[in-house]
Amino acid sequence: MYPEDAEPVEGSVVPPEPADPADLDWGLLPDPVRHRLAEVAATAVGNMPGPEIPGSLRPFARFTPAKRARLGGSALVRELRRDGAFRTAVVAWWEEHRPGELAAGPDEPIASAAAAVITGAPGARAAVAAVARRGDAAEARAERDEALARADKLTIEVERLRNELAEARDRAREAAAEREQEFVRLRRKVSEQGTELRFARDGRVELESEVARLRAGADERLAAALAERDRERARADEERARAQRAAAEVASARQAAKEARQGDEVRLALLLETLGGAVSGLRRELSVGGGGPRPADLVAGPTVTRGQPVVNLSTLDAMLALPAAHLIVDGYNVSKTGYPELPLADQRSRLVGQLGALAARTGVEVTVVFDGAAVTAAQTRGARGVRVLFSDAGVIADDVIRDLVAAEPQGRPLLVASSDRAVAESVRRKGAHAVPSSVLLGRLRG
């Protein structure tokens, strides 16, 4: 590391040691010396005037000496090496404020070497080399101690292995003697039982055949067991799927029951409303005001029979005046009868608007049904008081009308406006009154 400190060769000339710290190779300084130099410079920088502190060290000037040496150690040593003025200022500060302490410290050789380097003393190289040799000697001693410890461990391990080898050899000799005795005994037995040996060989062949047969049977049973396991697993999967389907069916049944209950409640409410209206009508009919029935009150009005066709406007008005009446309209049947020259979208809009006016005048519930397959544009929105329905794909409006009639409770006044004979007959069998399209159109136009 420091060739200048090597012993001089006979006949060679030893050059004088430099007095300038810049002549030393600061990059090869031992770490303890570098740390000591950083501590010396850090202590001086904290008390030096600002102009005397190099620019690269000013960010560290506000730190404590210990923190300044730890964080800016490399910068401090670098400035000491290249800036002679800064190095002189550091030495001057120590001589002024702490005379005699520059080389003092817990480790005298390191402190002396650092002081020699920073002051440019003639013995700087020797002091640095002594510190380096001291570090090398410490490392060598540590390596020697480690090698001795490893040697002791290896000696103990070798002794253990030797003991194990001796024991293994003894066991081998004992086993060899036993094998020899067993060999003699077996040889005598073989010589005495030659015939039995042949029988034993024949029996061995038979046993090998039996073992092969049993092994084949075991393989077959194993394959059968695996197949049975797979079948059971498939059956378990089927049962699990069946249970899931059953759970889904139960949930669907619950939902259907809930919807049916809600439908029954709605129908019951409508029936009660109808019965209430009928009772109110009977009360009005039977109320005589304390003077007995008047002759005009005994004259019977138009009689309306449930399930009968409504063929004139007066009968239609009477039916629409009934409490909780429900008018169901076959949309395209009525619109094509009344204004066939219009496009279907305009027919729907005109019919729905007229039905809305009728619902506003009479208070009757109105539902109009159109064939969904005939709708190519946006579906018509219902007017106030008019429910507009479109049949699903593959379903005609006639079937939707029949479902509406079937969903209503018995006793509610139902009117179905359609000139379709099949529709009229089917709804009349369910208690609804059939209204020809022309009769309804006459009321809508009036």
C-alpha positions as CSV (number, residue, x, y, z in Angstrom):
1,M,0.0,0.0,0.0
2,Y,2.8,2.3,0.9
3,P,5.9,1.4,-1.1
4,E,7.8,4.4,0.3
5,D,7.8,2.7,3.7
6,A,9.4,-0.6,2.6
7,E,12.9,-1.5,3.8
8,P,15.6,0.0,1.6
9,V,17.4,-2.4,-0.7
10,E,21.1,-2.5,-0.3
11,G,22.8,-0.1,-2.6
12,S,19.6,1.9,-3.2
13,V,19.1,5.5,-2.3
14,V,16.1,6.3,0.0
15,P,14.4,9.5,-1.1
16,P,13.6,12.1,1.6
17,E,10.1,12.1,2.9
18,P,8.0,15.0,1.6
19,A,7.1,17.9,3.8
20,D,4.0,18.8,1.7
21,P,0.8,16.9,2.5
22,A,-0.2,17.2,-1.2
23,D,2.7,14.8,-2.0
24,L,0.9,12.0,-0.1
25,D,-1.5,9.7,-1.9
26,W,-4.6,10.7,0.1
27,G,-6.6,8.0,-1.7
28,L,-4.6,5.3,0.0
29,L,-4.9,6.7,3.5
30,P,-6.3,4.1,6.0
31,D,-9.9,4.7,7.0
32,P,-9.0,5.5,10.7
33,V,-6.7,8.3,9.5
34,R,-9.4,9.7,7.1
35,H,-12.0,9.6,9.9
36,R,-9.6,11.5,12.2
37,L,-8.9,14.1,9.6
38,A,-12.7,14.6,9.0
39,E,-13.2,15.1,12.8
40,V,-10.3,17.6,13.0
41,A,-11.7,19.6,10.0
42,A,-15.3,19.4,11.2
43,T,-14.4,20.8,14.6
44,A,-12.5,23.7,13.1
45,V,-15.1,24.5,10.4
46,G,-17.8,25.0,13.1
47,N,-15.8,28.0,14.6
48,M,-14.2,29.4,11.4
49,P,-15.3,32.7,9.8
50,G,-17.6,32.3,6.8
51,P,-15.1,33.6,4.2
52,E,-12.5,31.0,5.3
53,I,-14.9,28.1,4.7
54,P,-14.7,26.6,1.2
55,G,-18.0,26.8,-0.8
56,S,-18.4,23.0,-0.9
57,L,-18.4,22.8,3.0
58,R,-20.7,25.7,3.7
59,P,-23.9,23.5,3.6
60,F,-22.4,21.5,6.5
61,A,-21.3,24.5,8.6
62,R,-24.7,24.6,10.5
63,F,-24.4,21.0,11.6
64,T,-22.9,19.8,14.9
65,P,-19.2,18.6,14.6
66,A,-20.2,14.9,14.9
67,K,-23.0,15.2,12.3
68,R,-20.7,17.4,10.1
69,A,-17.9,14.7,10.2
70,R,-20.4,11.9,9.5
71,L,-22.3,13.5,6.6
72,G,-19.5,15.7,5.0
73,G,-16.4,13.6,5.9
74,S,-15.5,12.9,2.2
75,A,-15.9,16.6,1.3
76,L,-13.8,17.7,4.4
77,V,-10.9,15.4,3.5
78,R,-11.1,16.4,-0.1
79,E,-10.8,20.1,0.7
80,L,-7.9,19.4,3.1
81,R,-6.1,17.6,0.3
82,R,-6.5,20.1,-2.5
83,D,-6.9,23.5,-0.6
84,G,-3.7,24.4,1.2
85,A,-5.2,27.6,2.5
86,F,-8.1,25.7,4.1
87,R,-5.6,23.2,5.6
88,T,-3.5,26.0,7.0
89,A,-6.6,27.6,8.5
90,V,-7.6,24.4,10.2
91,V,-4.2,23.9,11.7
92,A,-4.1,27.5,12.8
93,W,-7.5,27.2,14.5
94,W,-6.4,24.1,16.5
95,E,-3.1,25.8,17.5
96,E,-4.9,28.9,18.6
97,H,-7.9,27.5,20.4
98,R,-6.7,24.0,21.4
99,P,-2.9,24.1,21.5
100,G,-1.4,20.7,21.9
101,E,-4.7,18.7,21.2
102,L,-4.4,18.2,17.5
103,A,-2.5,14.9,17.8
104,A,-4.4,13.9,21.0
105,G,-7.1,11.3,21.0
106,P,-8.2,7.9,22.3
107,D,-6.0,6.2,19.7
108,E,-2.6,8.0,19.7
109,P,-1.1,6.4,16.6
110,I,-4.1,7.4,14.5
111,A,-4.2,10.9,15.9
112,S,-0.5,11.3,15.4
113,A,-0.7,10.1,11.8
114,A,-3.6,12.5,11.1
115,A,-1.7,15.4,12.7
116,A,1.4,14.6,10.7
117,V,-0.6,14.5,7.4
118,I,-2.4,17.8,7.9
119,T,0.7,19.6,9.2
120,G,3.0,18.1,6.6
121,A,5.4,16.7,9.2
122,P,8.4,14.8,7.8
123,G,7.3,11.6,9.5
124,A,3.8,11.6,7.9
125,R,4.5,8.7,5.6
126,A,5.9,6.6,8.4
127,A,3.0,7.4,10.7
128,V,0.5,6.5,8.1
129,A,2.3,3.3,7.3
130,A,2.4,2.4,11.0
131,V,-1.3,2.8,11.2
132,A,-1.8,0.7,8.1
133,R,0.5,-2.0,9.4
134,R,-1.3,-1.9,12.7
135,G,-4.6,-2.5,10.8
136,D,-3.0,-5.2,8.7
137,A,-1.6,-6.9,11.9
138,A,-5.0,-6.8,13.6
139,E,-6.6,-8.3,10.5
140,A,-3.9,-11.0,10.4
141,R,-4.4,-11.8,14.1
142,A,-8.2,-12.1,13.5
143,E,-7.6,-14.4,10.5
144,R,-5.1,-16.4,12.5
145,D,-7.6,-16.8,15.4
146,E,-10.3,-17.8,13.0
147,A,-8.1,-20.3,11.3
148,L,-7.1,-21.8,14.6
149,A,-10.7,-22.1,15.7
150,R,-11.5,-23.8,12.4
151,A,-8.6,-26.2,12.9
152,D,-9.8,-27.1,16.3
153,K,-13.3,-27.8,15.0
154,L,-11.8,-29.9,12.1
155,T,-9.6,-31.8,14.6
156,I,-12.7,-32.7,16.7
157,E,-14.6,-33.7,13.6
158,V,-11.7,-35.9,12.4
159,E,-11.5,-37.6,15.8
160,R,-15.3,-38.2,15.7
161,L,-15.1,-39.6,12.2
162,R,-12.2,-41.9,13.2
163,N,-14.2,-43.2,16.1
164,E,-17.2,-43.8,13.8
165,L,-14.9,-45.5,11.3
166,A,-13.5,-47.8,14.0
167,E,-17.0,-48.7,15.1
168,A,-18.1,-49.3,11.5
169,R,-15.1,-51.6,11.0
170,D,-15.9,-53.6,14.1
171,R,-19.5,-53.9,13.0
172,A,-18.3,-55.0,9.6
173,R,-16.1,-57.7,11.1
174,E,-18.9,-58.9,13.2
175,A,-21.2,-59.0,10.3
176,A,-18.6,-60.8,8.2
177,A,-18.2,-63.4,10.9
178,E,-21.9,-63.9,11.1
179,R,-22.2,-64.1,7.4
180,E,-19.5,-66.7,7.3
181,Q,-21.3,-68.7,10.0
182,E,-24.6,-68.4,8.2
183,F,-23.0,-69.4,4.9
184,V,-21.5,-72.6,6.5
185,R,-24.9,-73.4,8.0
186,L,-26.8,-72.8,4.8
187,R,-24.2,-74.7,2.8
188,R,-24.7,-77.7,5.1
189,K,-28.4,-77.3,4.9
190,V,-28.3,-77.1,1.1
191,S,-26.2,-80.2,0.9
192,E,-28.7,-82.0,3.1
193,Q,-31.9,-80.8,1.5
194,G,-31.1,-80.9,-2.3
195,T,-34.4,-82.4,-3.1
196,E,-36.3,-79.9,-1.0
197,L,-34.5,-77.2,-2.9
198,R,-35.9,-78.5,-6.2
199,F,-39.3,-78.6,-4.7
200,A,-38.9,-75.1,-3.4
201,R,-37.8,-73.9,-6.9
202,D,-41.0,-75.4,-8.3
203,G,-43.0,-73.9,-5.6
204,R,-41.4,-70.5,-6.3
205,V,-42.5,-70.7,-9.9
206,E,-46.0,-71.5,-8.8
207,L,-46.0,-68.6,-6.2
208,E,-44.7,-66.2,-8.8
209,S,-47.6,-67.2,-11.1
210,E,-50.0,-66.7,-8.2
211,V,-48.5,-63.4,-7.4
212,A,-48.9,-62.2,-11.0
213,R,-52.5,-63.4,-11.0
214,L,-53.2,-61.6,-7.7
215,R,-51.5,-58.5,-9.0
216,A,-53.6,-58.6,-12.1
217,G,-56.8,-59.0,-10.0
218,A,-55.7,-56.2,-7.7
219,D,-55.2,-53.9,-10.8
220,E,-58.7,-54.9,-12.0
221,R,-60.2,-54.2,-8.6
222,L,-58.4,-50.9,-8.4
223,A,-59.7,-49.9,-11.8
224,A,-63.2,-50.9,-10.8
225,A,-62.9,-48.9,-7.6
226,L,-61.7,-45.9,-9.5
227,A,-64.6,-46.3,-12.0
228,E,-67.0,-46.6,-9.1
229,R,-65.5,-43.5,-7.5
230,D,-66.0,-41.6,-10.7
231,R,-69.6,-42.8,-11.0
232,E,-70.3,-41.7,-7.4
233,R,-68.7,-38.4,-8.0
234,A,-70.8,-37.9,-11.2
235,R,-73.9,-39.0,-9.2
236,A,-73.0,-36.5,-6.4
237,D,-72.6,-33.8,-9.1
238,E,-76.0,-34.7,-10.5
239,E,-77.5,-34.6,-7.0
240,R,-75.9,-31.2,-6.4
241,A,-77.2,-29.9,-9.7
242,R,-80.6,-31.3,-8.9
243,A,-80.5,-29.7,-5.5
244,Q,-79.6,-26.4,-7.1
245,R,-82.4,-26.7,-9.7
246,A,-84.8,-27.6,-6.8
247,A,-83.6,-24.5,-4.9
248,A,-84.1,-22.4,-8.1
249,E,-87.6,-23.9,-8.6
250,V,-88.5,-23.2,-5.0
251,A,-87.3,-19.6,-5.4
252,S,-89.3,-19.3,-8.6
253,A,-92.4,-20.9,-7.0
254,R,-92.1,-18.5,-4.1
255,Q,-91.9,-15.6,-6.6
256,A,-94.8,-16.9,-8.6
257,A,-96.8,-17.4,-5.4
258,K,-96.0,-13.9,-4.3
259,E,-97.0,-12.5,-7.7
260,A,-100.2,-14.6,-7.7
261,R,-101.0,-13.3,-4.2
262,Q,-100.4,-9.8,-5.4
263,G,-102.6,-10.4,-8.4
264,D,-105.3,-11.9,-6.2
265,E,-105.1,-8.9,-3.9
266,V,-105.5,-6.6,-6.9
267,R,-108.5,-8.6,-8.3
268,L,-110.0,-8.7,-4.8
269,A,-109.6,-4.9,-4.4
270,L,-111.2,-4.4,-7.9
271,L,-114.0,-6.8,-7.0
272,L,-114.6,-5.0,-3.7
273,E,-114.6,-1.7,-5.6
274,T,-117.1,-3.1,-8.0
275,L,-119.3,-4.4,-5.2
276,G,-119.1,-1.1,-3.4
277,G,-120.2,0.7,-6.6
278,A,-123.0,-1.8,-7.0
279,V,-124.2,-1.3,-3.4
280,S,-124.0,2.5,-3.9
281,G,-126.1,2.1,-7.0
282,L,-128.7,0.0,-5.2
283,R,-128.9,2.5,-2.4
284,R,-129.5,5.2,-4.9
285,E,-132.1,3.1,-6.7
286,L,-133.9,2.1,-3.4
287,S,-133.8,5.5,-1.7
288,V,-137.3,6.9,-1.8
289,G,-136.8,10.0,0.5
290,G,-139.6,9.0,2.9
291,G,-142.5,9.6,0.4
292,G,-142.6,6.1,-1.1
293,P,-141.7,5.1,-4.7
294,R,-142.5,7.5,-7.4
295,P,-144.1,6.3,-10.6
296,A,-141.2,7.3,-12.7
297,D,-138.9,5.4,-10.4
298,L,-140.7,2.1,-11.2
299,V,-140.1,2.4,-14.9
300,A,-137.2,0.0,-15.7
301,G,-134.2,1.4,-17.5
302,P,-132.2,-0.4,-20.1
303,T,-131.2,-3.9,-19.0
304,V,-127.6,-4.9,-19.5
305,T,-126.8,-8.6,-19.4
306,R,-123.2,-9.7,-18.6
307,G,-121.5,-11.5,-21.4
308,Q,-123.8,-9.9,-24.1
309,P,-122.7,-7.8,-27.0
310,V,-123.1,-4.0,-26.7
311,V,-124.7,-2.9,-30.0
312,N,-125.5,0.7,-29.5
313,L,-124.2,3.9,-27.9
314,S,-126.7,4.0,-25.1
315,T,-125.8,0.6,-23.9
316,L,-122.1,1.4,-24.1
317,D,-122.6,4.6,-22.1
318,A,-124.5,2.6,-19.5
319,M,-121.7,0.0,-19.2
320,L,-119.1,2.7,-19.0
321,A,-120.9,4.4,-16.2
322,L,-120.8,1.2,-14.1
323,P,-118.4,1.4,-11.1
324,A,-114.9,-0.1,-11.7
325,A,-115.6,-0.8,-15.4
326,H,-112.6,-1.8,-17.5
327,L,-112.5,-1.2,-21.3
328,I,-110.1,-3.4,-23.2
329,V,-109.5,-2.3,-26.8
330,D,-108.1,-4.5,-29.7
331,G,-105.9,-1.6,-31.0
332,Y,-105.3,-2.3,-34.7
333,N,-108.8,-3.9,-35.1
334,V,-110.4,-0.5,-34.1
335,S,-107.9,1.8,-35.7
336,K,-108.0,0.0,-39.1
337,T,-111.8,0.1,-38.9
338,G,-111.8,3.8,-38.1
339,Y,-109.0,5.3,-40.2
340,P,-107.3,2.7,-42.4
341,E,-105.7,5.3,-44.6
342,L,-103.2,6.4,-41.9
343,P,-99.9,4.7,-41.3
344,L,-99.9,2.3,-38.3
345,A,-97.9,4.7,-36.1
346,D,-100.4,7.5,-36.7
347,Q,-103.3,5.1,-36.2
348,R,-101.9,4.2,-32.8
349,S,-101.3,7.8,-31.8
350,R,-104.8,8.9,-32.8
351,L,-106.6,6.0,-31.1
352,V,-104.7,6.4,-27.9
353,G,-105.4,10.1,-27.8
354,Q,-109.2,9.5,-28.3
355,L,-109.2,6.8,-25.6
356,G,-107.5,9.2,-23.2
357,A,-110.3,11.7,-23.8
358,L,-112.9,9.0,-23.1
359,A,-111.1,7.9,-19.9
360,A,-111.0,11.5,-18.7
361,R,-114.8,12.0,-19.3
362,T,-116.0,8.7,-17.9
363,G,-113.3,7.7,-15.4
364,V,-113.3,4.2,-16.9
365,E,-110.0,2.1,-16.8
366,V,-108.8,1.7,-20.4
367,T,-106.3,-0.8,-21.8
368,V,-105.4,-0.9,-25.5
369,V,-103.4,-3.8,-26.9
370,F,-101.4,-3.8,-30.2
371,D,-99.6,-6.5,-32.1
372,G,-95.9,-6.1,-31.2
373,A,-94.8,-7.8,-34.5
374,A,-96.3,-4.9,-36.5
375,V,-94.2,-2.2,-34.7
376,T,-91.2,-1.1,-36.7
377,A,-90.8,2.4,-35.1
378,A,-90.7,3.5,-31.5
379,Q,-93.7,2.2,-29.5
380,T,-96.5,4.6,-28.8
381,R,-96.6,6.1,-25.3
382,G,-99.8,5.9,-23.4
383,A,-102.0,8.9,-22.9
384,R,-103.1,9.9,-19.4
385,G,-105.5,7.2,-18.0
386,V,-104.7,4.7,-21.0
387,R,-102.6,1.6,-20.6
388,V,-100.8,0.7,-23.9
389,L,-99.6,-2.9,-24.2
390,F,-97.7,-4.6,-27.1
391,S,-97.7,-8.3,-27.5
392,D,-94.3,-10.2,-27.4
393,A,-92.7,-11.7,-30.5
394,G,-94.7,-14.7,-31.7
395,V,-97.8,-13.7,-29.6
396,I,-100.8,-12.0,-31.1
397,A,-102.8,-9.2,-29.5
398,D,-105.9,-11.5,-29.3
399,D,-104.2,-13.8,-26.8
400,V,-103.1,-10.9,-24.7
401,I,-106.7,-9.6,-24.6
402,R,-107.9,-13.1,-23.5
403,D,-105.2,-13.1,-20.7
404,L,-106.4,-9.7,-19.5
405,V,-110.0,-10.9,-19.3
406,A,-109.0,-14.1,-17.5
407,A,-106.9,-12.1,-15.0
408,E,-109.8,-9.9,-13.9
409,P,-112.0,-11.1,-10.9
410,Q,-115.5,-12.4,-11.5
411,G,-118.1,-9.7,-11.2
412,R,-116.1,-6.8,-12.5
413,P,-117.7,-5.1,-15.6
414,L,-115.4,-5.8,-18.6
415,L,-115.9,-4.5,-22.1
416,V,-113.8,-5.7,-25.0
417,A,-113.8,-3.6,-28.1
418,S,-113.1,-5.7,-31.2
419,S,-114.8,-6.8,-34.4
420,D,-113.0,-10.1,-34.4
421,R,-115.7,-12.7,-34.0
422,A,-113.3,-15.2,-32.4
423,V,-112.2,-12.7,-29.8
424,A,-115.8,-11.6,-29.1
425,E,-117.0,-15.1,-28.6
426,S,-114.1,-16.2,-26.3
427,V,-114.3,-13.1,-24.0
428,R,-118.1,-13.4,-23.8
429,R,-117.7,-17.0,-22.5
430,K,-115.6,-15.5,-19.7
431,G,-118.3,-12.9,-18.7
432,A,-117.0,-9.9,-20.7
433,H,-119.2,-7.7,-22.9
434,A,-118.2,-7.5,-26.6
435,V,-118.3,-4.0,-28.2
436,P,-118.0,-3.8,-32.0
437,S,-115.3,-1.5,-33.2
438,S,-117.8,0.7,-35.0
439,V,-119.8,1.3,-31.8
440,L,-116.7,2.4,-29.9
441,L,-115.6,4.6,-32.8
442,G,-119.0,6.2,-32.7
443,R,-118.5,7.1,-29.1
444,L,-114.9,8.3,-29.7
445,R,-116.0,10.6,-32.5
446,G,-119.0,11.9,-30.6
